[in-house]
Amino acid sequence: MTKKEIVKLISERAGLTQLKTKEIVQWTFDAIVDTLIQEGRIELRNFGVFEVKRRKPRKARNPRTGAKVEVEAKNVVTFQPGKEMEQRVRQVSAVSDRPAKTRKPRSAPPPANPPPAAHSFGPPVEAVPNGRTLQPSLSGAAGG
């Protein structure tokens, strides 16, 4: 389920516009994040507890190359479901066996001074010994 689907469901139940509901849902998410940043923990009764924990630095291995890499210490958010959530989820008779969605890899930040872009507006320009350049014509014959 996506945030958009949650907004639609709540707006229908509450009799509010989707735009207003989206704003309220976003305020809720923002409040959770802000509390985690400021206090490191938020407990939502009958739902669960979100908590910020510090992961220690460690040595890991790149699965593609096998090379050893150092992983820096970092903050992570953990979630411990509440009793009511646990009980309700346990009562579900069938959970789909669909594979979990994999996250898109985060792209690396762009280099500080990116190299000039190569243009592909046409065929390459050829240099000739007398210093002139030849532009290939559309027919394929070179002219000077």
C-alpha positions as CSV (number, residue, x, y, z in Angstrom):
1,M,0.0,0.0,0.0
2,T,1.3,3.5,-0.8
3,K,0.8,6.8,0.9
4,K,-1.6,7.8,-1.9
5,E,-3.8,4.7,-1.2
6,I,-3.8,5.5,2.6
7,V,-4.9,9.1,1.8
8,K,-7.7,7.9,-0.4
9,L,-8.9,5.4,2.2
10,I,-8.9,7.9,5.1
11,S,-10.4,10.7,3.0
12,E,-13.4,8.4,2.1
13,R,-13.9,7.4,5.7
14,A,-13.5,10.9,7.2
15,G,-15.4,12.7,4.4
16,L,-12.5,15.0,3.7
17,T,-10.9,15.9,0.4
18,Q,-7.9,13.9,-0.6
19,L,-5.8,17.1,-0.7
20,K,-6.6,18.0,3.0
21,T,-6.2,14.3,4.0
22,K,-2.8,14.2,2.3
23,E,-1.7,17.2,4.2
24,I,-2.8,15.7,7.6
25,V,-1.1,12.4,6.8
26,Q,2.1,14.2,5.9
27,W,1.9,16.2,9.1
28,T,1.6,12.9,11.0
29,F,4.7,11.5,9.3
30,D,6.6,14.7,9.8
31,A,5.7,14.7,13.5
32,I,7.0,11.2,13.8
33,V,10.3,12.0,12.1
34,D,10.7,15.3,14.0
35,T,10.2,13.4,17.3
36,L,12.7,10.8,16.3
37,I,15.3,13.5,15.5
38,Q,14.7,15.4,18.7
39,E,14.0,12.6,21.2
40,G,15.3,9.5,19.6
41,R,12.1,7.5,20.4
42,I,8.3,7.7,19.8
43,E,5.8,5.3,21.3
44,L,2.4,5.0,19.7
45,R,0.2,2.9,22.0
46,N,-1.3,-0.2,20.4
47,F,0.8,0.4,17.3
48,G,4.5,0.2,18.3
49,V,7.7,2.0,19.1
50,F,10.1,3.7,16.6
51,E,13.6,4.3,18.0
52,V,16.8,5.7,16.7
53,K,19.8,3.4,17.4
54,R,23.5,3.8,16.6
55,R,25.1,1.1,14.5
56,K,28.8,0.6,15.2
57,P,31.4,0.8,12.4
58,R,32.1,-2.5,10.9
59,K,34.0,-4.4,8.2
60,A,31.8,-5.7,5.4
61,R,32.3,-7.3,2.0
62,N,31.1,-6.1,-1.3
63,P,29.0,-9.0,-2.6
64,R,29.8,-8.2,-6.3
65,T,33.6,-7.9,-6.0
66,G,34.3,-9.7,-2.7
67,A,36.4,-6.7,-1.7
68,K,36.5,-5.8,2.0
69,V,35.0,-2.4,2.8
70,E,34.7,-0.3,6.0
71,V,31.2,0.7,6.9
72,E,31.0,3.8,9.0
73,A,28.9,4.1,12.2
74,K,25.4,5.3,11.4
75,N,22.0,6.0,12.9
76,V,19.2,3.7,12.0
77,V,15.5,3.6,12.8
78,T,14.1,0.5,14.4
79,F,10.5,-0.5,14.9
80,Q,9.0,-2.7,17.6
81,P,5.4,-3.5,16.9
82,G,2.9,-3.1,19.8
83,K,0.9,-6.0,21.3
84,E,-2.3,-5.1,19.5
85,M,-0.6,-5.0,16.1
86,E,1.2,-8.3,16.9
87,Q,-2.1,-10.0,17.8
88,R,-4.0,-8.7,14.8
89,V,-1.2,-9.7,12.4
90,R,-1.0,-13.2,13.9
91,Q,-4.7,-13.7,13.2
92,V,-4.2,-13.2,9.4
93,S,-4.9,-16.5,7.9
94,A,-2.9,-16.1,4.7
95,V,-0.1,-13.8,3.9
96,S,0.9,-13.6,0.2
97,D,4.2,-15.3,-0.7
98,R,5.1,-12.4,-3.0
99,P,8.8,-11.5,-2.8
100,A,9.6,-8.3,-0.8
101,K,10.2,-5.2,-2.9
102,T,13.8,-4.4,-3.2
103,R,14.9,-0.8,-2.8
104,K,16.3,1.1,-5.7
105,P,20.0,1.6,-5.2
106,R,20.9,5.2,-4.2
107,S,22.8,6.9,-6.9
108,A,26.2,8.3,-6.1
109,P,26.4,12.0,-5.8
110,P,27.6,13.8,-8.9
111,P,31.3,14.6,-9.0
112,A,32.4,18.1,-7.9
113,N,33.8,19.0,-11.3
114,P,32.0,16.7,-13.9
115,P,33.9,16.1,-17.1
116,P,32.5,17.8,-20.2
117,A,29.7,15.9,-21.7
118,A,30.3,14.0,-25.0
119,H,27.9,15.1,-27.6
120,S,26.3,12.7,-30.0
121,F,24.7,15.1,-32.4
122,G,26.1,13.3,-35.4
123,P,29.0,11.3,-36.8
124,P,32.4,12.0,-35.4
125,V,34.6,14.8,-36.8
126,E,37.7,13.5,-38.5
127,A,41.1,15.3,-38.5
128,V,43.2,15.3,-41.7
129,P,46.9,15.8,-42.0
130,N,46.7,19.4,-43.3
131,G,45.0,20.5,-40.0
132,R,41.5,20.9,-41.5
133,T,38.6,18.8,-40.2
134,L,36.3,16.8,-42.3
135,Q,32.6,16.7,-41.5
136,P,31.0,13.5,-42.9
137,S,28.1,14.4,-45.1
138,L,24.7,12.8,-44.8
139,S,25.4,10.7,-47.9
140,G,28.5,9.3,-46.3
141,A,31.0,11.0,-48.7
142,A,33.6,13.2,-47.0
143,G,34.1,16.7,-48.3
144,G,36.5,19.5,-47.4
